[in-house]
Amino acid sequence: IGLKVVLETWFKPARSRYSPMTPAAFHSLLTMNNEALRKEAVLMIRLLLLTVVLTTMAPPTFGAVWHVERDGSGDFTVIQDAVDAAESGDTILIGPGRFSETSDFHYHNNRTVQACVVLEKSLVFIGSGQNETTIGPLGKNEYGTFGFGSISNDLEVAIKDLSIEDCDGLSVLFDMASGGKLAVENLIVENTYIAVAIKGTSGSSIRNCNFSSVEDDAIILLGAQNVVVENCDIQTLFGLGINIQFPSSQNITISNCRIQDGNTGISLVDCQGIFIENCTITNPYRGGIQLTSPDNVIINNVVVSG
């Protein structure tokens, strides 16, 4: 009964039904002679303040963490099994060793290839180090074998601290018809057809990576926006170091990269808002930077030699 009285008194209108309680009425409530009622009011106020504090200070929630260990000491021994069990927002930690298992990856034009990791969820992959965790198939597929492959929409994926090798398709394919974001960091990719291909994302990044013995293009950006390519070593055999195409490819920064060999260091086709700085391009047999109808390109401190 006392609590009901407090509530009724506290929210009793001063002028109208929806008017807040006046400071004078609030002070009167706390100094009323009815000691039990006063204590009830103080208790309720403290509970309300505590609720506000707990709500504003509640820590962010994180997804589950799954361990993939080749020796069987983790949750799984196969990366794809962890992917299938995980939910979007989870993290998959990959232990030392080589992970060569593949699954069917249904790519465009009704084409089925093999991929070590097929992605349909937003996940974070963290290896044990570039020289510790290796992902790559043992054999070849008619249409090529991929490392990581995704053609879903609106995914946010991070791949860090591992190596991908011997993929005769694409080592990382992130093909988003809409939305999505890919973060690639501290990767070694070697002996592959294409290292990283990103389509239709915003805010993706490729940082601190080493791409070598890439048969075709190392990095392909198609319709990608707000991308950063930073501090990467790129060596191609016959293709382009960085290939950026489509008018929807906008606001892309390439900085502190070292590109060598291949056809052309950087190719810009029908894209806009490209900033290239502090890069070296060595021994391209056609040219350092190829410009084909781009718009708003800034090039600063780029050295081409050989």
Salt bridges, closest charged atoms under 4 A:
GLU35 OE2 - ARG38 NH2 2.97
GLU101 OE2 - ARG70 NH1 2.98
GLU165 OE2 - ARG98 NH1 2.42
ASP166 OD2 - ARG98 NH2 3.19
ASP175 OD2 - HIS108 NE2 2.78
GLU230 OE1 - ARG207 NE 2.87
ASP233 OD1 - ARG258 NE 2.63
